[in-house]
């Protein structure tokens, strides 16, 4: 083979390799290079149908752990019984915290001295009849509960509400995309991707310490608390990714 033929052959091979490399590069281009993303939010409001509340007690300091436990057990039984009398089922009453703790006192001449024992116990209560929230607080307190808190309101089934919110979010995203395309002269193709994030309204918990003063506890009759349920918000955010022609 002549020298000139060899050079031409080498050049042809290099050119072919270059085309192959370019083809590989084009094949590895980011698939979102010609994409356009737009977001929309949909929000719906609905009345809460379930109240969640924490009912608990803290015993007085007792000399022995057994005495503290006995007081806690007696009072909690009475509290739970009062809940059942209000129509709250076993499935909606759940113990969430129980602790027996030593209580110490500091004396200058003796240092740390064991004073006794104290029990903390909480149950979470799901109230499905919202009109009974005030009664739940009043009746349980009368039976010895002195820690009432974490009152919040939820919706038992949010699926339908989320579907409504999603539909609104998609509609708004499409309207925004069409407007931007019109304003910029951009031509939109098919939707190539959808991203969703949903968020249910989480009310700020309310915590109330309803421990009664010893000197007046026996003569006080608690009235039902005035609790306002308000509305819950269900929001869905949607991002649509379009193909750009």
Residue pairs with C-beta under 8 A, 6 or more apart in sequence:
32 241
34 243
34 244
35 192
35 193
35 241
35 242
35 243
35 244
36 177
36 186
36 188
36 241
36 242
36 244
37 193
37 239
37 240
37 241
37 242
38 173
38 176
38 177
38 180
38 239
38 240
38 242
39 173
39 176
39 237
39 238
39 239
39 240
40 168
40 169
40 170
40 171
40 172
40 173
40 174
40 175
40 176
40 237
40 238
40 240
41 168
41 169
41 172
41 235
41 236
41 237
41 238
42 164
42 165
42 166
42 167
42 168
42 169
42 170
42 171
42 172
42 235
42 236
42 238
43 165
43 168
43 233
43 234
43 235
43 236
44 161
44 164
44 165
44 168
44 233
44 234
45 231
45 232
45 233
45 234
46 155
46 161
46 231
46 232
46 234
47 229
47 231
47 232
48 130
48 153
48 154
48 155
48 229
48 230
48 231
48 232
49 128
49 130
49 154
49 155
49 156
50 126
50 127
50 128
50 130
50 153
50 154
50 155
50 156
51 126
51 127
51 130
51 133
51 151
51 152
51 153
51 227
51 229
52 124
52 125
52 126
52 127
52 150
52 151
52 152
52 153
52 154
53 124
53 125
53 127
53 133
53 136
53 137
53 148
53 149
53 150
53 151
53 152
54 96
54 122
54 123
54 124
54 125
54 147
54 148
54 149
54 150
54 151
55 79
55 83
55 122
55 123
55 125
55 136
55 140
55 145
55 147
55 148
56 97
56 120
56 121
56 122
56 123
56 145
56 146
56 147
56 148
56 149
57 72
57 75
57 76
57 79
57 119
57 120
57 121
57 144
57 145
57 146
57 147
58 118
58 119
58 120
58 146
58 147
58 211
59 68
59 71
59 72
59 75
59 118
59 119
60 71
60 118
61 68
61 103
61 115
61 116
61 117
61 118
62 68
62 71
62 116
62 117
62 118
63 116
63 117
64 116
64 117
65 100
65 117
67 117
68 100
68 116
68 117
68 118
68 119
69 100
69 119
71 119
72 119
72 121
75 143
75 144
75 145
76 121
76 123
76 144
78 143
78 144
79 123
79 140
79 143
79 144
79 145
80 93
80 123
81 143
82 139
82 140
82 142
82 143
83 93
83 125
83 136
83 139
83 140
84 90
85 139
86 132
86 135
86 136
86 139
87 129
87 132
88 125
88 126
88 127
88 136
92 125
92 126
92 127
92 128
93 123
93 124
93 125
93 126
94 123
94 124
95 121
95 122
95 123
96 122
96 123
96 124
97 120
97 121
97 122
98 119
98 120
98 121
98 122
99 119
99 120
99 121
100 117
100 118
100 119
101 117
101 118
101 119
101 120
102 114
102 116
102 117
103 114
103 115
103 116
103 117
103 118
104 112
104 113
104 114
104 115
105 112
105 113
105 114
105 115
106 112
106 113
107 113
120 147
122 147
124 150
125 136
127 133
127 136
128 156
130 153
130 229
133 151
133 225
133 227
134 223
134 224
134 225
134 226
134 227
135 224
137 148
137 208
137 210
137 222
137 224
137 225
137 227
138 222
138 223
138 224
138 225
140 148
141 148
141 210
141 212
141 222
142 221
142 222
145 210
146 209
146 210
146 211
146 212
147 209
147 210
147 211
148 207
148 208
148 209
148 210
149 205
149 206
149 207
149 208
149 209
150 205
150 206
150 207
151 205
151 206
151 208
151 227
152 202
152 203
152 205
152 206
153 203
153 229
153 230
153 232
154 200
154 232
155 161
155 200
155 232
155 234
158 200
158 234
161 234
162 198
162 234
162 236
165 198
165 234
165 235
165 236
166 196
166 198
166 236
166 238
168 236
169 196
169 236
169 237
169 238
170 238
170 240
173 238
173 239
173 240
174 240
177 188
177 240
177 242
178 188
180 186
181 187
181 188
186 244
187 244
187 245
188 242
188 243
188 244
188 245
189 242
189 243
189 244
189 245
190 242
190 243
191 240
191 241
191 242
191 243
192 241
192 242
192 243
193 240
193 241
194 238
194 239
194 240
194 241
195 238
195 239
195 241
196 236
196 237
196 238
196 239
197 236
197 237
198 234
198 235
198 236
198 237
199 234
199 235
199 236
199 237
200 232
200 233
200 234
200 235
201 232
201 233
201 234
201 235
203 230
203 232
208 225
210 222
212 220
